[in-house]
Amino acid sequence: MRAYVGLTDDDHFAPEIAELKHRYGNLTNVFRSASPDDVPKQKKRIRGVCGRIVELRKVIDAHDPQSTTADQIIDELFPVD
């Protein structure tokens, strides 16, 4: 999950993730609870990371954990051309 969030940035949003870890306590809590609404509007990069996390949560939550594999979710996130 962390790798997916950092794909679009040369530094993989490392400073932003570090600040979110400080805010939420650890990376698990970041992925469980992060929301752009929790971050001041001036911190656009952090809000963007939170938005990407929210999108990823929605994709994962849309699948039944009993019948969906991680490979299926990965295929949805990274479709083969």
NUZA-254817 format. One record per residue: residue in one letter; residue number from 0; y, z, x of N, C-alpha, C, CB in turn. Coordinates in steps of 0.05 Angstrom, whole numbers, plus 5000, padded with zeros to 4 digits. Glycine has a CB too. Example, Ala and Ser with C-alpha at 12.3 -4.5 7.8 and 13.67 -1.06 7.14 Angstrom:
NUZA-254817
+--------+-----+------+------+------+------+------+------+------+------+------+------+------+------+
! residu ! num !  n_y !  n_z !  n_x ! ca_y ! ca_z ! ca_x !  c_y !  c_z !  c_x ! cb_y ! cb_z ! cb_x !
+--------+-----+------+------+------+------+------+------+------+------+------+------+------+------+
!      a !   0 ! 4886 ! 5156 ! 5264 ! 4910 ! 5156 ! 5246 ! 4934 ! 5156 ! 5264 ! 4911 ! 5181 ! 5226 !
!      s !   1 ! 4955 ! 5142 ! 5257 ! 4979 ! 5143 ! 5273 ! 5001 ! 5157 ! 5258 ! 4988 ! 5114 ! 5282 !
+--------+-----+------+------+------+------+------+------+------+------+------+------+------+------+
end
This chain:
NUZA-254817
+--------+-----+------+------+------+------+------+------+------+------+------+------+------+------+
! residu ! num !  n_y !  n_z !  n_x ! ca_y ! ca_z ! ca_x !  c_y !  c_z !  c_x ! cb_y ! cb_z ! cb_x !
+--------+-----+------+------+------+------+------+------+------+------+------+------+------+------+
!      m !   0 ! 4977 ! 5000 ! 5016 ! 5000 ! 5000 ! 5000 ! 5025 ! 5000 ! 5017 ! 5000 ! 5024 ! 4981 !
!      r !   1 ! 5024 ! 5016 ! 5038 ! 5048 ! 5018 ! 5056 ! 5053 ! 4991 ! 5069 ! 5043 ! 5039 ! 5078 !
!      a !   2 ! 5032 ! 4977 ! 5077 ! 5036 ! 4951 ! 5090 ! 5048 ! 4931 ! 5070 ! 5009 ! 4941 ! 5101 !
!      y !   3 ! 5039 ! 4931 ! 5045 ! 5050 ! 4913 ! 5025 ! 5080 ! 4917 ! 5021 ! 5035 ! 4916 ! 4999 !
!      v !   4 ! 5088 ! 4942 ! 5020 ! 5116 ! 4948 ! 5016 ! 5133 ! 4938 ! 5039 ! 5120 ! 4979 ! 5012 !
!      g !   5 ! 5123 ! 4939 ! 5063 ! 5139 ! 4932 ! 5087 ! 5138 ! 4902 ! 5094 ! 5130 ! 4947 ! 5109 !
!      l !   6 ! 5124 ! 4886 ! 5079 ! 5120 ! 4858 ! 5087 ! 5146 ! 4842 ! 5090 ! 5103 ! 4845 ! 5066 !
!      t !   7 ! 5166 ! 4848 ! 5074 ! 5190 ! 4831 ! 5074 ! 5211 ! 4839 ! 5094 ! 5201 ! 4831 ! 5047 !
!      d !   8 ! 5206 ! 4858 ! 5112 ! 5226 ! 4867 ! 5130 ! 5215 ! 4868 ! 5159 ! 5235 ! 4896 ! 5122 !
!      d !   9 ! 5232 ! 4860 ! 5178 ! 5224 ! 4860 ! 5206 ! 5215 ! 4887 ! 5216 ! 5246 ! 4850 ! 5223 !
!      d !  10 ! 5227 ! 4908 ! 5206 ! 5220 ! 4935 ! 5215 ! 5202 ! 4949 ! 5194 ! 5244 ! 4952 ! 5219 !
!      h !  11 ! 5193 ! 4934 ! 5175 ! 5174 ! 4944 ! 5154 ! 5186 ! 4967 ! 5138 ! 5148 ! 4952 ! 5166 !
!      f !  12 ! 5213 ! 4968 ! 5137 ! 5227 ! 4989 ! 5122 ! 5220 ! 5017 ! 5133 ! 5221 ! 4988 ! 5093 !
!      a !  13 ! 5214 ! 5019 ! 5159 ! 5206 ! 5045 ! 5170 ! 5227 ! 5067 ! 5166 ! 5202 ! 5042 ! 5200 !
!      p !  14 ! 5253 ! 5062 ! 5171 ! 5273 ! 5084 ! 5166 ! 5274 ! 5092 ! 5136 ! 5300 ! 5075 ! 5176 !
!      e !  15 ! 5272 ! 5072 ! 5119 ! 5273 ! 5077 ! 5091 ! 5249 ! 5093 ! 5081 ! 5276 ! 5051 ! 5075 !
!      i !  16 ! 5226 ! 5086 ! 5091 ! 5201 ! 5101 ! 5084 ! 5203 ! 5129 ! 5094 ! 5176 ! 5086 ! 5095 !
!      a !  17 ! 5214 ! 5133 ! 5119 ! 5216 ! 5159 ! 5130 ! 5235 ! 5177 ! 5113 ! 5227 ! 5158 ! 5159 !
!      e !  18 ! 5256 ! 5165 ! 5103 ! 5274 ! 5180 ! 5086 ! 5261 ! 5187 ! 5059 ! 5300 ! 5164 ! 5081 !
!      l !  19 ! 5246 ! 5168 ! 5048 ! 5231 ! 5174 ! 5024 ! 5210 ! 5195 ! 5028 ! 5218 ! 5148 ! 5013 !
!      k !  20 ! 5196 ! 5195 ! 5051 ! 5177 ! 5216 ! 5056 ! 5191 ! 5243 ! 5058 ! 5162 ! 5210 ! 5083 !
!      h !  21 ! 5214 ! 5244 ! 5069 ! 5229 ! 5269 ! 5071 ! 5237 ! 5278 ! 5043 ! 5255 ! 5265 ! 5088 !
!      r !  22 ! 5245 ! 5259 ! 5026 ! 5254 ! 5265 ! 4999 ! 5231 ! 5275 ! 4981 ! 5267 ! 5240 ! 4986 !
!      y !  23 ! 5208 ! 5261 ! 4983 ! 5185 ! 5267 ! 4966 ! 5164 ! 5285 ! 4978 ! 5173 ! 5242 ! 4956 !
!      g !  24 ! 5165 ! 5289 ! 5004 ! 5146 ! 5307 ! 5017 ! 5125 ! 5294 ! 5034 ! 5132 ! 5324 ! 4997 !
!      n !  25 ! 5114 ! 5272 ! 5025 ! 5094 ! 5257 ! 5040 ! 5090 ! 5229 ! 5028 ! 5066 ! 5272 ! 5041 !
!      l !  26 ! 5075 ! 5212 ! 5041 ! 5073 ! 5185 ! 5033 ! 5058 ! 5183 ! 5006 ! 5058 ! 5169 ! 5054 !
!      t !  27 ! 5039 ! 5200 ! 5002 ! 5024 ! 5200 ! 4976 ! 5044 ! 5205 ! 4953 ! 5002 ! 5221 ! 4976 !
!      n !  28 ! 5061 ! 5224 ! 4956 ! 5081 ! 5230 ! 4935 ! 5101 ! 5208 ! 4932 ! 5095 ! 5256 ! 4942 !
!      v !  29 ! 5108 ! 5194 ! 4954 ! 5126 ! 5172 ! 4953 ! 5114 ! 5151 ! 4934 ! 5132 ! 5160 ! 4981 !
!      f !  30 ! 5089 ! 5144 ! 4939 ! 5076 ! 5123 ! 4923 ! 5070 ! 5132 ! 4894 ! 5051 ! 5113 ! 4936 !
!      r !  31 ! 5068 ! 5157 ! 4890 ! 5064 ! 5168 ! 4864 ! 5089 ! 5171 ! 4847 ! 5050 ! 5196 ! 4866 !
!      s !  32 ! 5112 ! 5177 ! 4860 ! 5136 ! 5185 ! 4846 ! 5162 ! 5169 ! 4851 ! 5141 ! 5213 ! 4851 !
!      a !  33 ! 5163 ! 5154 ! 4872 ! 5188 ! 5141 ! 4880 ! 5200 ! 5124 ! 4857 ! 5184 ! 5123 ! 4904 !
!      s !  34 ! 5226 ! 5126 ! 4854 ! 5240 ! 5111 ! 4834 ! 5268 ! 5105 ! 4844 ! 5242 ! 5127 ! 4807 !
!      p !  35 ! 5277 ! 5080 ! 4839 ! 5305 ! 5073 ! 4848 ! 5325 ! 5092 ! 4835 ! 5311 ! 5044 ! 4841 !
!      d !  36 ! 5319 ! 5102 ! 4812 ! 5338 ! 5119 ! 4798 ! 5343 ! 5146 ! 4812 ! 5329 ! 5124 ! 4769 !
!      d !  37 ! 5325 ! 5153 ! 4830 ! 5327 ! 5178 ! 4845 ! 5345 ! 5175 ! 4869 ! 5300 ! 5188 ! 4854 !
!      v !  38 ! 5354 ! 5151 ! 4876 ! 5368 ! 5145 ! 4900 ! 5396 ! 5136 ! 4893 ! 5353 ! 5124 ! 4918 !
!      p !  39 ! 5417 ! 5145 ! 4908 ! 5444 ! 5136 ! 4903 ! 5446 ! 5106 ! 4905 ! 5464 ! 5150 ! 4922 !
!      k !  40 ! 5463 ! 5094 ! 4889 ! 5467 ! 5065 ! 4889 ! 5476 ! 5053 ! 4915 ! 5486 ! 5057 ! 4867 !
!      q !  41 ! 5489 ! 5070 ! 4932 ! 5499 ! 5060 ! 4958 ! 5475 ! 5055 ! 4977 ! 5518 ! 5081 ! 4970 !
!      k !  42 ! 5452 ! 5066 ! 4972 ! 5429 ! 5063 ! 4990 ! 5412 ! 5040 ! 4979 ! 5413 ! 5089 ! 4993 !
!      k !  43 ! 5422 ! 5016 ! 4981 ! 5409 ! 4993 ! 4969 ! 5381 ! 4987 ! 4980 ! 5426 ! 4969 ! 4972 !
!      r !  44 ! 5378 ! 4990 ! 5007 ! 5352 ! 4985 ! 5019 ! 5331 ! 5004 ! 5009 ! 5354 ! 4986 ! 5049 !
!      i !  45 ! 5338 ! 5029 ! 5007 ! 5319 ! 5049 ! 4997 ! 5313 ! 5044 ! 4968 ! 5330 ! 5078 ! 5001 !
!      r !  46 ! 5333 ! 5038 ! 4952 ! 5328 ! 5031 ! 4924 ! 5310 ! 5007 ! 4922 ! 5355 ! 5026 ! 4910 !
!      g !  47 ! 5313 ! 4987 ! 4940 ! 5296 ! 4964 ! 4939 ! 5267 ! 4971 ! 4946 ! 5306 ! 4944 ! 4959 !
!      v !  48 ! 5263 ! 4988 ! 4965 ! 5236 ! 4997 ! 4972 ! 5224 ! 5012 ! 4948 ! 5237 ! 5016 ! 4997 !
!      c !  49 ! 5240 ! 5029 ! 4935 ! 5230 ! 5043 ! 4911 ! 5222 ! 5023 ! 4890 ! 5251 ! 5063 ! 4901 !
!      g !  50 ! 5238 ! 5003 ! 4886 ! 5232 ! 4983 ! 4866 ! 5206 ! 4968 ! 4872 ! 5255 ! 4963 ! 4864 !
!      r !  51 ! 5202 ! 4962 ! 4897 ! 5177 ! 4949 ! 4905 ! 5153 ! 4968 ! 4900 ! 5178 ! 4940 ! 4935 !
!      i !  52 ! 5157 ! 4993 ! 4905 ! 5135 ! 5013 ! 4900 ! 5129 ! 5014 ! 4871 ! 5143 ! 5041 ! 4911 !
!      v !  53 ! 5150 ! 5015 ! 4854 ! 5146 ! 5016 ! 4825 ! 5131 ! 4991 ! 4816 ! 5174 ! 5017 ! 4811 !
!      e !  54 ! 5138 ! 4967 ! 4826 ! 5124 ! 4943 ! 4819 ! 5095 ! 4944 ! 4827 ! 5137 ! 4919 ! 4833 !
!      l !  55 ! 5089 ! 4954 ! 4851 ! 5062 ! 4957 ! 4860 ! 5046 ! 4977 ! 4842 ! 5061 ! 4967 ! 4889 !
!      r !  56 ! 5059 ! 4999 ! 4835 ! 5046 ! 5018 ! 4816 ! 5039 ! 5005 ! 4790 ! 5064 ! 5042 ! 4811 !
!      k !  57 ! 5057 ! 4988 ! 4779 ! 5052 ! 4975 ! 4754 ! 5028 ! 4956 ! 4756 ! 5077 ! 4959 ! 4745 !
!      v !  58 ! 5026 ! 4941 ! 4778 ! 5003 ! 4923 ! 4782 ! 4977 ! 4940 ! 4782 ! 5006 ! 4907 ! 4808 !
!      i !  59 ! 4977 ! 4961 ! 4797 ! 4953 ! 4977 ! 4800 ! 4947 ! 4991 ! 4773 ! 4957 ! 4999 ! 4822 !
!      d !  60 ! 4967 ! 5002 ! 4760 ! 4962 ! 5016 ! 4735 ! 4953 ! 4997 ! 4712 ! 4987 ! 5030 ! 4726 !
!      a !  61 ! 4958 ! 4971 ! 4715 ! 4950 ! 4952 ! 4694 ! 4920 ! 4946 ! 4695 ! 4966 ! 4926 ! 4698 !
!      h !  62 ! 4907 ! 4957 ! 4715 ! 4878 ! 4952 ! 4718 ! 4862 ! 4977 ! 4712 ! 4872 ! 4942 ! 4747 !
!      d !  63 ! 4839 ! 4972 ! 4700 ! 4821 ! 4994 ! 4695 ! 4806 ! 5002 ! 4721 ! 4800 ! 4986 ! 4672 !
!      p !  64 ! 4810 ! 5027 ! 4730 ! 4798 ! 5035 ! 4755 ! 4767 ! 5034 ! 4755 ! 4807 ! 5062 ! 4763 !
!      q !  65 ! 4756 ! 5035 ! 4731 ! 4727 ! 5034 ! 4729 ! 4715 ! 5006 ! 4732 ! 4718 ! 5046 ! 4702 !
!      s !  66 ! 4732 ! 4986 ! 4726 ! 4721 ! 4958 ! 4727 ! 4736 ! 4940 ! 4746 ! 4722 ! 4947 ! 4700 !
!      t !  67 ! 4755 ! 4950 ! 4761 ! 4771 ! 4933 ! 4779 ! 4767 ! 4943 ! 4808 ! 4801 ! 4934 ! 4772 !
!      t !  68 ! 4763 ! 4924 ! 4825 ! 4760 ! 4931 ! 4854 ! 4787 ! 4927 ! 4868 ! 4738 ! 4914 ! 4867 !
!      a !  69 ! 4789 ! 4939 ! 4891 ! 4813 ! 4935 ! 4907 ! 4816 ! 4906 ! 4915 ! 4811 ! 4952 ! 4933 !
!      d !  70 ! 4794 ! 4892 ! 4919 ! 4795 ! 4863 ! 4926 ! 4808 ! 4847 ! 4904 ! 4767 ! 4852 ! 4932 !
!      q !  71 ! 4802 ! 4854 ! 4879 ! 4814 ! 4840 ! 4856 ! 4845 ! 4844 ! 4855 ! 4802 ! 4849 ! 4830 !
!      i !  72 ! 4853 ! 4868 ! 4861 ! 4882 ! 4873 ! 4861 ! 4895 ! 4859 ! 4884 ! 4887 ! 4904 ! 4863 !
!      i !  73 ! 4883 ! 4859 ! 4907 ! 4893 ! 4845 ! 4931 ! 4895 ! 4815 ! 4925 ! 4876 ! 4850 ! 4955 !
!      d !  74 ! 4875 ! 4804 ! 4912 ! 4876 ! 4776 ! 4905 ! 4899 ! 4770 ! 4885 ! 4849 ! 4767 ! 4892 !
!      e !  75 ! 4905 ! 4788 ! 4868 ! 4927 ! 4785 ! 4849 ! 4954 ! 4786 ! 4864 ! 4926 ! 4806 ! 4827 !
!      l !  76 ! 4956 ! 4804 ! 4883 ! 4981 ! 4807 ! 4899 ! 4985 ! 4783 ! 4918 ! 4981 ! 4833 ! 4914 !
!      f !  77 ! 4963 ! 4773 ! 4929 ! 4964 ! 4751 ! 4949 ! 4946 ! 4729 ! 4940 ! 4956 ! 4762 ! 4977 !
!      p !  78 ! 4954 ! 4713 ! 4919 ! 4937 ! 4692 ! 4909 ! 4932 ! 4670 ! 4930 ! 4949 ! 4680 ! 4884 !
!      v !  79 ! 4908 ! 4660 ! 4930 ! 4901 ! 4638 ! 4948 ! 4913 ! 4612 ! 4935 ! 4870 ! 4636 ! 4952 !
!      d !  80 ! 4925 ! 4596 ! 4952 ! 4938 ! 4571 ! 4941 ! 4917 ! 4552 ! 4931 ! 4954 ! 4558 ! 4962 !
+--------+-----+------+------+------+------+------+------+------+------+------+------+------+------+
end
